[in-house]
Amino acid sequence: MNSPDTSATFTCPEFLNMERAIIDEFVDCTTECHTEVEACVRALNQHGGPEYIHRMFRSMHSLKGNCQMVGLTPFKDLMHRVEEIFAQLRANPDQYFQELGDFLLMATDQIVDLLYELLKNGHADETRRALLAGVCETLRQQTAGGLRPEAFREAIEMLGGRAAEKISNDRGERVSLQLQDDFTLMRYLAEKIDALTVFRKDRNIRSVDMARELNAALGQIVDPRQLEAAVLMHDMGMAFIPHSIFNKETNLSREEIRIVQEHVQIGAQLLMRLGGWDEAAAIVLDHHERYDGSGYPNHKKAEQIHVGGRMLTIIDTFCSITTERSDRSYKKSLLSAISEINANIHTQFDPNIVGAFNDVVRSMMMRSS
């Protein structure tokens, strides 16, 4: 198998060799900074206000400092060039115009994209990084005598013009309402749920893949389309949980537990409303039932629980352990998940399905190695 061409890439071994917990913390901080920049650009485009300019500057300066701390020199240099342009706006906040905000959002978007590419592949596109650096340098020279919208329009075009598309609603363009097919809508909603926290990144995609393999290992005992719909929608009700409960660090009260448990009913009812997804709704409703009858919402046990629900509860537990914590390595998390699942057969999980699940995970490990 040929090795990928890395002649036009860059890498940052100092960063990539750091402890996983430090890398995860850096990614978390980067996501917060990126979200803050986007929120500030939207606010500036809608109603302005110098406070948003100062907030955006703090976020960008924090991101640059974090890059320096973890040895991401190519990113630190990029952030410095962007920050130089932004310093002119900070000194003259009344000169803000939408093209400037579009460019700043695009620049930070591309920096974050390069970072995730580096984390995924161990190297990232040097051509793209150099283009962004060159555009920033040209902008710095062109705006030395003052900020001009046409200079930023040209810069956006050189970078592909995607920032303008990303916040097109702020330009007053009409939004066309088109009825999507059910799967397109469900995948879209699942992506929104995964975007609520960095620890859920691509979780629903992985869950769908795992459910598909587990179903195949069991001889397709559940309709594949109904199962995929259930996986995509099973946590949809979590979007309606108040943040004060969702982020609470102490024990939940009895009423708060009841509110959290309602998410299975919400997901099931949404599927029923779509029509044609009755089996998927039953799977969602049952995915927190336990094999010994101590689950919720109906305290079903063993064969009373929909077989898809028995499958989904195993997958959900596995993904919770392997994706929602940043203080341990992937292999340790995977083995911990398998150990916990196997330790709870007959109480929480169907032993027959656990056996097939073990084979699926073993195949995953073999492929990854």
Phi, psi and chi 1 to 4 in degrees:
 res  aa     phi    psi   chi1   chi2   chi3   chi4
   1 MET       -  131.0 -177.3  174.2 -179.9      -
   2 ASN   -74.6  143.4  -65.9  -31.0      -      -
   3 SER   -76.7  148.7  -60.4      -      -      -
   4 PRO   -66.9  149.5   23.7  -32.9      -      -
   5 ASP   -75.8  114.0  179.2   12.5      -      -
   6 THR  -110.7   20.6   58.6      -      -      -
   7 SER   -67.3  -25.0   57.6      -      -      -
   8 ALA  -115.2   41.7      -      -      -      -
   9 THR  -126.4  165.9   62.7      -      -      -
  10 PHE  -130.2  161.0   67.8   91.3      -      -
  11 THR  -141.3  168.1 -171.6      -      -      -
  12 CYS  -138.6   79.5  -60.4      -      -      -
  13 PRO   -59.9  -33.8   17.3  -29.8      -      -
  14 GLU   -58.9  -42.1 -179.8 -179.0  -12.8      -
  15 PHE   -71.9  -47.7  171.6   68.0      -      -
  16 LEU   -66.1  -23.1  -65.5  172.1      -      -
  17 ASN   -90.7    2.1  -70.2  -30.1      -      -
  18 MET   -73.6  164.8  -73.0 -175.1  168.9      -
  19 GLU   -60.4  145.5  -67.2 -178.4    7.3      -
  20 ARG   -59.6  -35.6 -172.3   70.0 -145.3 -177.9
  21 ALA   -63.1  -37.2      -      -      -      -
  22 ILE   -69.6  -42.2  -63.9  175.3      -      -
  23 ILE   -61.8  -44.9  -66.9  176.3      -      -
  24 ASP   -62.7  -39.3  -73.9  -19.2      -      -
  25 GLU   -65.8  -39.8 -175.9  176.6   -3.2      -
  26 PHE   -63.3  -44.3  171.9   79.2      -      -
  27 VAL   -61.8  -40.8  170.4      -      -      -
  28 ASP   -60.6  -46.9 -160.6    8.7      -      -
  29 CYS   -64.1  -39.3  -68.6      -      -      -
  30 THR   -63.6  -41.8  -61.5      -      -      -
  31 THR   -61.7  -41.3  -59.4      -      -      -
  32 GLU   -63.5  -43.9  -69.6  178.7    6.0      -
  33 CYS   -63.0  -43.8  -69.1      -      -      -
  34 HIS   -63.4  -42.8 -175.2 -131.6      -      -
  35 THR   -63.1  -40.1  -59.1      -      -      -
  36 GLU   -64.5  -42.7  176.5   74.0  -10.6      -
  37 VAL   -59.9  -46.3  169.2      -      -      -
  38 GLU   -63.2  -42.0 -177.9  171.4  -25.2      -
  39 ALA   -63.6  -39.7      -      -      -      -
  40 CYS   -68.2  -40.1  -70.9      -      -      -
  41 VAL   -63.0  -43.3  169.0      -      -      -
  42 ARG   -61.0  -44.2  -71.6 -176.2 -179.0  -84.2
  43 ALA   -64.3  -41.3      -      -      -      -
  44 LEU   -64.8  -38.4  -73.9  164.2      -      -
  45 ASN   -69.4  -29.2  -73.3  -12.3      -      -
  46 GLN   -85.5  -48.5  -69.7  171.3   -3.2      -
  47 HIS  -143.4    0.9   48.1   71.8      -      -
  48 GLY    70.2 -170.6      -      -      -      -
  49 GLY   126.5  119.7      -      -      -      -
  50 PRO   -61.3  -24.0   21.3  -32.7      -      -
  51 GLU   -61.9  -32.1   68.2  -86.3   16.6      -
  52 TYR   -72.0  -31.2  -65.8  106.9      -      -
  53 ILE   -66.1  -43.4  -67.0  174.6      -      -
  54 HIS   -66.6  -38.8  -64.1  -53.3      -      -
  55 ARG   -64.0  -41.8  -81.1  173.4   52.3 -177.4
  56 MET   -65.8  -40.1 -172.7  156.1   49.7      -
  57 PHE   -62.4  -43.2  179.6   81.9      -      -
  58 ARG   -60.9  -41.8  -74.3 -163.2  -59.4  -90.8
  59 SER   -64.8  -44.7  -68.8      -      -      -
  60 MET   -67.7  -38.9  -64.6  171.8   70.1      -
  61 HIS   -66.5  -38.0 -172.0   71.7      -      -
  62 SER   -64.2  -41.6  174.2      -      -      -
  63 LEU   -63.6  -41.3  179.5   54.3      -      -
  64 LYS   -63.7  -43.5 -174.3 -174.9   79.2  169.9
  65 GLY   -62.9  -39.3      -      -      -      -
  66 ASN   -65.4  -39.3  -71.0  -15.8      -      -
  67 CYS   -60.4  -40.8  -72.6      -      -      -
  68 GLN   -66.0  -40.1 -175.2  173.8    6.9      -
  69 MET   -63.8  -35.3  -75.1  -67.2  -65.6      -
  70 VAL  -101.3   10.5  -62.2      -      -      -
  71 GLY    83.3   21.3      -      -      -      -
  72 LEU   -91.5   67.4  -72.9  169.3      -      -
  73 THR   -57.7  -45.0  -57.2      -      -      -
  74 PRO   -59.2  -34.1  -23.5   34.9      -      -
  75 PHE   -77.2  -36.4  -68.7   95.0      -      -
  76 LYS   -60.9  -43.7 -175.2 -158.1   73.9  169.5
  77 ASP   -62.9  -41.0  -66.7  -16.8      -      -
  78 LEU   -62.2  -47.5  -90.9  179.5      -      -
  79 MET   -61.7  -35.4  -70.8  -57.6  -55.6      -
  80 HIS   -63.8  -41.2 -179.6   69.7      -      -
  81 ARG   -66.4  -42.0  -65.0 -172.5 -172.1 -147.1
  82 VAL   -63.8  -41.1  174.4      -      -      -
  83 GLU   -64.7  -34.2 -164.4  176.1   55.3      -
  84 GLU   -61.7  -41.8  -78.6 -173.7  -36.3      -
  85 ILE   -65.3  -43.1  -62.1  168.7      -      -
  86 PHE   -66.5  -29.9 -168.9   84.4      -      -
  87 ALA   -59.1  -32.8      -      -      -      -
  88 GLN   -66.0  -39.5  -63.2 -177.8   61.3      -
  89 LEU   -67.7  -40.0  173.4   62.3      -      -
  90 ARG   -62.4  -34.6 -165.7 -178.1 -177.0 -149.5
  91 ALA   -76.2  -23.1      -      -      -      -
  92 ASN  -134.9   68.7  -56.4  -78.7      -      -
  93 PRO   -60.9  -24.1   19.8  -31.1      -      -
  94 ASP   -73.4   -8.4   57.6  -35.7      -      -
  95 GLN   -91.6    8.5  -66.0 -174.7   16.0      -
  96 TYR   -63.7  137.8  178.0   83.5      -      -
  97 PHE  -140.3  160.6   44.0   82.3      -      -
  98 GLN   -63.5  -35.4 -173.3  161.8  -41.5      -
  99 GLU   -60.6  -33.9  -70.4   85.0   -8.3      -
 100 LEU   -66.9  -44.7 -162.5  157.4      -      -
 101 GLY   -63.9  -40.6      -      -      -      -
 102 ASP   -59.1  -42.8  -71.4   -4.0      -      -
 103 PHE   -67.3  -44.1  172.4   77.2      -      -
 104 LEU   -61.8  -39.3  -68.0  172.0      -      -
 105 LEU   -66.7  -42.4  178.2   56.0      -      -
 106 MET   -62.7  -42.9  171.1  171.9  -76.1      -
 107 ALA   -61.9  -45.6      -      -      -      -
 108 THR   -68.9  -34.9   51.2      -      -      -
 109 ASP   -56.3  -48.1  -83.1   -7.8      -      -
 110 GLN   -68.8  -35.2  -66.0 -152.3    4.8      -
 111 ILE   -64.0  -44.0  -70.8  169.0      -      -
 112 VAL   -65.9  -39.5  170.9      -      -      -
 113 ASP   -60.0  -43.3  -74.1  -11.8      -      -
 114 LEU   -64.4  -37.5  -74.8  168.0      -      -
 115 LEU   -62.7  -46.2  170.9   63.5      -      -
 116 TYR   -66.7  -33.4  -80.2  114.9      -      -
 117 GLU   -64.2  -41.4 -176.0 -179.0  -14.4      -
 118 LEU   -63.0  -43.8  174.7   67.6      -      -
 119 LEU   -65.4  -38.2  -75.3  169.0      -      -
 120 LYS   -73.8  -43.3  179.7 -179.9  178.7 -179.4
 121 ASN  -107.2  -13.8  -57.9  -35.9      -      -
 122 GLY    84.7   -3.3      -      -      -      -
 123 HIS  -156.5  162.5   52.5   80.8      -      -
 124 ALA  -139.0  168.9      -      -      -      -
 125 ASP   -71.6  107.4 -170.9  -18.4      -      -
 126 GLU   -69.9  -34.0  170.4   59.3   18.9      -
 127 THR   -60.2  -43.3  -57.8      -      -      -
 128 ARG   -67.8  -41.3 -172.2  177.1  176.3 -169.0
 129 ARG   -64.0  -43.6 -169.5 -155.5   68.4   82.6
 130 ALA   -66.0  -36.3      -      -      -      -
 131 LEU   -62.3  -47.3  173.3   61.6      -      -
 132 LEU   -61.5  -42.7  179.5   55.8      -      -
 133 ALA   -62.1  -42.8      -      -      -      -
 134 GLY   -65.2  -41.8      -      -      -      -
 135 VAL   -62.7  -41.6  169.3      -      -      -
 136 CYS   -63.9  -40.5  -71.2      -      -      -
 137 GLU   -66.1  -41.7  177.8   59.2   24.2      -
 138 THR   -62.5  -43.1  -60.1      -      -      -
 139 LEU   -61.5  -42.4 -102.0 -177.5      -      -
 140 ARG   -58.7  -41.2 -171.9 -173.9   65.4   80.9
 141 GLN   -70.6  -41.9  -64.6  173.7    9.7      -
 142 GLN   -69.0  -26.8  -70.0  178.8  -20.0      -
 143 THR  -103.1   12.0   58.1      -      -      -
 144 ALA   -58.9  -32.8      -      -      -      -
 145 GLY   -94.2    3.7      -      -      -      -
 146 GLY   144.4  154.3      -      -      -      -
 147 LEU   -79.9  129.5  -58.1  171.5      -      -
 148 ARG  -130.0  128.6  -63.2 -180.0  -64.6  107.0
 149 PRO   -56.0  -39.0  -25.0   34.5      -      -
 150 GLU   -63.8  -33.2   57.2  -90.4   22.0      -
 151 ALA   -64.5  -38.7      -      -      -      -
 152 PHE   -76.2  -31.3  -73.3   89.8      -      -
 153 ARG   -62.9  -43.3  -79.5 -163.7  -67.2  -91.6
 154 GLU   -62.8  -41.2  -68.5  174.3    3.8      -
 155 ALA   -63.3  -41.1      -      -      -      -
 156 ILE   -63.1  -41.9  -71.0  170.9      -      -
 157 GLU   -63.6  -39.1  -70.7  177.1    3.4      -
 158 MET   -63.4  -30.1  -69.2 -179.3   65.9      -
 159 LEU   -93.3   -0.1  -65.1  176.5      -      -
 160 GLY   111.1  -10.1      -      -      -      -
 161 GLY    72.0   17.8      -      -      -      -
 162 ARG   -76.4  -27.6  -73.2  178.3  -63.7  174.3
 163 ALA   -63.0  -38.4      -      -      -      -
 164 ALA   -61.0  -38.3      -      -      -      -
 165 GLU   -68.0  -36.8  -62.7  169.5    8.9      -
 166 LYS   -64.7  -35.9 -177.0  169.3 -176.3  178.0
 167 ILE  -117.3   36.4   55.3  176.4      -      -
 168 SER   -61.1  -28.9   60.3      -      -      -
 169 ASN   -62.5  -27.9  -71.2  -12.3      -      -
 170 ASP   -72.1  -12.8  -68.7  -26.7      -      -
 171 ARG   -88.5    0.6  -64.0 -179.1 -178.4  -86.8
 172 GLY    83.6   12.9      -      -      -      -
 173 GLU   -72.7  151.3  -63.3  178.3    1.1      -
 174 ARG   -74.0  141.9  -68.8 -176.9  178.3  -86.3
 175 VAL  -100.6  123.3  176.9      -      -      -
 176 SER   -89.4  127.8  175.5      -      -      -
 177 LEU   -89.3  116.0  -72.2  178.2      -      -
 178 GLN  -126.3  136.1  -65.0 -178.6  -19.9      -
 179 LEU   -77.6  114.7 -171.7   61.8      -      -
 180 GLN   -82.9  157.3  -60.9  173.2  -44.8      -
 181 ASP   -70.3  160.3   66.9   85.0      -      -
 182 ASP   -58.6  -43.5  -72.1   -5.9      -      -
 183 PHE   -66.9  -38.4  -96.5  119.5      -      -
 184 THR   -60.8  -44.2  -60.7      -      -      -
 185 LEU   -64.5  -44.4  176.0   61.6      -      -
 186 MET   -65.5  -40.1  -73.6 -172.4  -79.2      -
 187 ARG   -65.5  -39.8  -68.8 -175.2 -174.0  111.2
 188 TYR   -61.8  -46.4  171.8   77.8      -      -
 189 LEU   -65.4  -38.3  -66.9  174.0      -      -
 190 ALA   -63.5  -38.8      -      -      -      -
 191 GLU   -63.2  -37.9  -72.0  174.4    2.3      -
 192 LYS   -65.6  -39.2  -68.8  -62.5 -177.1 -177.2
 193 ILE   -63.7  -44.4  -71.3  -67.5      -      -
 194 ASP   -65.3  -25.9  -76.5   -9.0      -      -
 195 ALA   -79.1   -6.2      -      -      -      -
 196 LEU   -68.1  -24.9  -67.7  176.1      -      -
 197 THR  -150.3  145.7  169.0      -      -      -
 198 VAL   -61.6  -26.2   67.4      -      -      -
 199 PHE   -77.5   -7.5  -62.3  118.7      -      -
 200 ARG  -102.4    9.7  -77.8 -167.4   65.3  100.7
 201 LYS   -52.8  120.2 -178.2  173.5  172.7   58.3
 202 ASP    60.6   20.6  -63.7  -29.0      -      -
 203 ARG   -63.7  -42.5  174.4  164.9  166.4  174.2
 204 ASN   -67.0  -34.0  -86.3  -62.9      -      -
 205 ILE   -62.6  -46.3  -65.5  174.2      -      -
 206 ARG   -64.3  -38.7  -67.9 -165.2  -61.6  -87.5
 207 SER   -64.4  -41.0  -63.7      -      -      -
 208 VAL   -62.7  -45.7  166.3      -      -      -
 209 ASP   -60.4  -42.5  -70.6  -18.6      -      -
 210 MET   -68.7  -39.2 -168.7  167.9  -71.0      -
 211 ALA   -64.4  -38.8      -      -      -      -
 212 ARG   -62.4  -43.2 -171.1  178.6  -66.9  120.5
 213 GLU   -69.9  -39.7  -68.6 -162.9   34.3      -
 214 LEU   -65.6  -41.7  179.3   56.8      -      -
 215 ASN   -61.6  -41.5 -163.6   27.0      -      -
 216 ALA   -64.2  -40.8      -      -      -      -
 217 ALA   -64.2  -27.3      -      -      -      -
 218 LEU   -94.4    6.8  -68.3  166.9      -      -
 219 GLY    83.2   32.7      -      -      -      -
 220 GLN    54.4   52.0  -58.2  -70.6    7.8      -
 221 ILE   -75.5  -10.8   56.3  175.8      -      -
 222 VAL  -124.8  142.0  179.6      -      -      -
 223 ASP   -55.9  122.3  179.1  -84.2      -      -
 224 PRO   -57.4  -38.8  -25.4   35.0      -      -
 225 ARG   -68.8  -40.7  -73.1  174.3   54.7   81.9
 226 GLN   -65.3  -38.8  -64.9  -73.9  -24.5      -
 227 LEU   -66.6  -43.8 -178.9   60.3      -      -
 228 GLU   -63.3  -41.5 -178.6  173.3  -10.8      -
 229 ALA   -60.5  -41.1      -      -      -      -
 230 ALA   -64.0  -43.0      -      -      -      -
 231 VAL   -62.7  -44.5  173.7      -      -      -
 232 LEU   -64.9  -32.7  -69.8  170.7      -      -
 233 MET  -104.1   -2.7  -64.2  -69.4  -73.8      -
 234 HIS   -65.5  -28.3   77.8  -77.2      -      -
 235 ASP  -106.1   13.1  -91.4  -11.7      -      -
 236 MET   -59.4  -34.5 -165.9   53.6   52.9      -
 237 GLY   -65.3  -18.8      -      -      -      -
 238 MET   -65.2  -22.1  -62.3  -59.0  -72.9      -
 239 ALA   -66.3  -17.4      -      -      -      -
 240 PHE   -99.9    3.9  -59.3   92.6      -      -
 241 ILE   -80.2  127.7  -55.4  -61.3      -      -
 242 PRO   -57.2  141.4  -24.0   33.7      -      -
 243 HIS   -58.9  -31.8  -74.7 -172.9      -      -
 244 SER   -62.8  -28.4   58.0      -      -      -
 245 ILE   -88.4  -45.3  -63.1  177.0      -      -
 246 PHE   -59.0  -37.3 -162.8   78.8      -      -
 247 ASN  -102.5   10.1  -62.1  -40.1      -      -
 248 LYS   -68.7  130.8 -170.9  173.4 -178.5 -179.7
 249 GLU   -91.5  -23.4  -64.4 -178.3   -1.1      -
 250 THR   -90.1  174.9   55.7      -      -      -
 251 ASN   -62.1  143.2  -68.1  -24.7      -      -
 252 LEU   -78.1  148.2  -60.8 -178.9      -      -
 253 SER   -75.5  171.0   67.0      -      -      -
 254 ARG   -61.4  -39.2 -177.9  175.2  -61.8  178.2
 255 GLU   -68.1  -39.2  175.8   61.5   15.4      -
 256 GLU   -66.0  -37.6  -70.7  168.9  -24.6      -
 257 ILE   -63.0  -41.0  -68.9  172.9      -      -
 258 ARG   -61.7  -40.7 -176.4 -168.6   65.3   77.4
 259 ILE   -64.6  -43.1  -68.5  171.9      -      -
 260 VAL   -62.5  -43.2  170.9      -      -      -
 261 GLN   -66.7  -18.9  -69.0 -179.9  -10.1      -
 262 GLU   -67.1  -13.5  -76.4  179.9  -14.2      -
 263 HIS   -63.0  -27.4   80.7  -84.9      -      -
 264 VAL   -70.5  -36.3  -61.3      -      -      -
 265 GLN   -69.5  -39.1  -64.1  159.4 -102.4      -
 266 ILE   -62.7  -47.6  -65.4  171.8      -      -
 267 GLY   -61.3  -42.8      -      -      -      -
 268 ALA   -65.4  -42.5      -      -      -      -
 269 GLN   -66.6  -36.1  -72.1  170.2   -1.2      -
 270 LEU   -62.5  -41.5  -73.8  171.7      -      -
 271 LEU   -65.5  -39.9  -78.6  163.0      -      -
 272 MET   -62.8  -38.5  -66.7  -72.8  -74.5      -
 273 ARG   -66.3  -33.9  -73.3  -72.1 -179.7 -179.8
 274 LEU   -65.1  -32.4  -74.1  173.8      -      -
 275 GLY    85.0  133.0      -      -      -      -
 276 GLY    88.1    6.0      -      -      -      -
 277 TRP  -124.0   38.8  -60.0  104.6      -      -
 278 ASP   -62.8  -41.3  -69.1    7.9      -      -
 279 GLU   -68.0  -40.8 -174.3  175.2    9.1      -
 280 ALA   -60.7  -39.6      -      -      -      -
 281 ALA   -62.8  -41.5      -      -      -      -
 282 ALA   -63.5  -38.4      -      -      -      -
 283 ILE   -64.0  -46.1  -66.8  171.0      -      -
 284 VAL   -61.9  -43.8  170.7      -      -      -
 285 LEU   -61.5  -31.6 -170.5   65.7      -      -
 286 ASP   -97.1   -1.3  -76.6    1.9      -      -
 287 HIS   -75.4   -3.3   83.8  -83.3      -      -
 288 HIS  -114.8   11.0  -85.0  -69.0      -      -
 289 GLU   -73.8  152.3  -60.3  -73.6    2.7      -
 290 ARG  -114.8  150.9  -66.2  168.9   59.7   99.3
 291 TYR   -59.1  -29.7 -160.4   69.5      -      -
 292 ASP   -91.1    2.9   63.1    0.2      -      -
 293 GLY    91.7    6.5      -      -      -      -
 294 SER   -96.9    9.3   63.0      -      -      -
 295 GLY   -88.0 -161.6      -      -      -      -
 296 TYR  -140.4  159.9   66.3   86.6      -      -
 297 PRO   -94.1  -12.7   32.9  -36.7      -      -
 298 ASN  -113.8    6.4  -65.3  -44.4      -      -
 299 HIS    53.5   39.2  -54.6  -68.3      -      -
 300 LYS   -71.1  160.3  -65.4 -179.5 -179.1  178.7
 301 LYS  -139.2  151.3   61.7 -174.0  -57.4 -176.5
 302 ALA    47.7 -124.1      -      -      -      -
 303 GLU   -69.1  -12.4  -58.1  -61.0  -39.5      -
 304 GLN   -67.9  -25.9  -64.8  173.4  -17.7      -
 305 ILE   -78.5  133.2  -54.3  167.4      -      -
 306 HIS   -54.5  136.5 -169.0  -69.1      -      -
 307 VAL   -59.7  -33.3   65.4      -      -      -
 308 GLY   -65.4  -35.1      -      -      -      -
 309 GLY   -66.4  -38.0      -      -      -      -
 310 ARG   -66.2  -33.7  -77.8  177.6  -91.9  153.1
 311 MET   -70.7  -46.2  -66.0  164.4   61.5      -
 312 LEU   -66.7  -33.7 -176.5   51.6      -      -
 313 THR   -65.8  -33.1 -170.8      -      -      -
 314 ILE   -69.0  -46.7  -63.8  171.8      -      -
 315 ILE   -62.7  -42.2  -65.5  167.0      -      -
 316 ASP   -62.6  -42.8 -160.1   35.6      -      -
 317 THR   -64.4  -44.3  -60.9      -      -      -
 318 PHE   -58.8  -47.6  178.8   84.7      -      -
 319 CYS   -68.0  -34.7  -71.5      -      -      -
 320 SER   -61.2  -42.6  -66.6      -      -      -
 321 ILE   -75.0  -36.8  -63.1  172.7      -      -
 322 THR   -90.5   -9.0   57.5      -      -      -
 323 THR  -127.1  -13.1   63.7      -      -      -
 324 GLU  -102.9    8.2  -68.6 -169.8   -2.4      -
 325 ARG  -129.1  143.6  -70.5  179.8   58.3  177.7
 326 SER  -113.0    8.2   60.9      -      -      -
 327 ASP  -104.7   23.8   58.5  -14.0      -      -
 328 ARG  -155.7  159.2   55.9 -166.9  177.5 -165.2
 329 SER   -76.3  163.3   69.6      -      -      -
 330 TYR   -62.9  -43.4  174.7   75.4      -      -
 331 LYS   -64.1  -41.9  -79.3 -167.8  173.9 -177.7
 332 LYS   -63.9  -40.8 -178.6  177.9  178.5 -177.6
 333 SER   -63.1  -43.0  -62.4      -      -      -
 334 LEU   -61.4  -47.7 -174.8  149.7      -      -
 335 LEU   -66.5  -35.9  -66.3  174.8      -      -
 336 SER   -63.7  -40.4  -64.5      -      -      -
 337 ALA   -64.0  -46.9      -      -      -      -
 338 ILE   -61.4  -42.3  -67.8  -61.4      -      -
 339 SER   -62.4  -44.4  177.1      -      -      -
 340 GLU   -65.6  -42.3  179.4  173.1  -30.8      -
 341 ILE   -63.9  -45.3  -71.6  169.1      -      -
 342 ASN   -69.5  -26.0  -79.2  -86.5      -      -
 343 ALA   -75.9  -11.9      -      -      -      -
 344 ASN  -119.1   24.7  -75.0  -80.7      -      -
 345 ILE   -69.7  150.4   60.2  172.7      -      -
 346 HIS    75.0  -25.5  -62.9  -67.7      -      -
 347 THR   -97.0  -58.5   55.0      -      -      -
 348 GLN  -101.0  -33.9 -174.0  173.0   -5.6      -
 349 PHE  -122.3  150.7  -52.2  115.1      -      -
 350 ASP   -71.3  119.6 -177.9  -29.4      -      -
 351 PRO   -61.2  -34.0   19.7  -32.1      -      -
 352 ASN   -67.4  -40.6  -65.7  -38.2      -      -
 353 ILE   -71.9  -35.0  -64.0  178.6      -      -
 354 VAL   -60.2  -40.0  168.4      -      -      -
 355 GLY   -59.3  -44.5      -      -      -      -
 356 ALA   -67.5  -36.1      -      -      -      -
 357 PHE   -64.3  -40.1 -176.6   75.5      -      -
 358 ASN   -57.4  -40.7  -71.3  -20.4      -      -
 359 ASP   -65.7  -39.1  -68.1  -22.8      -      -
 360 VAL   -63.3  -46.3  167.4      -      -      -
 361 VAL   -66.1  -38.5  173.8      -      -      -
 362 ARG   -60.4  -40.7 -169.2  175.6  -61.1  111.0
 363 SER   -65.0  -38.6  -64.6      -      -      -
 364 MET   -60.6  -44.3  -70.3  169.8   46.9      -
 365 MET   -64.3  -39.5  -66.2  172.8   65.4      -
 366 MET   -65.0  -40.9  -66.4  -65.4  -67.9      -
 367 ARG   -66.7  -40.3  -73.5 -161.9  -58.9  -90.6
 368 SER   -70.1  -24.8   64.8      -      -      -
 369 SER   -89.4      -   62.6      -      -      -
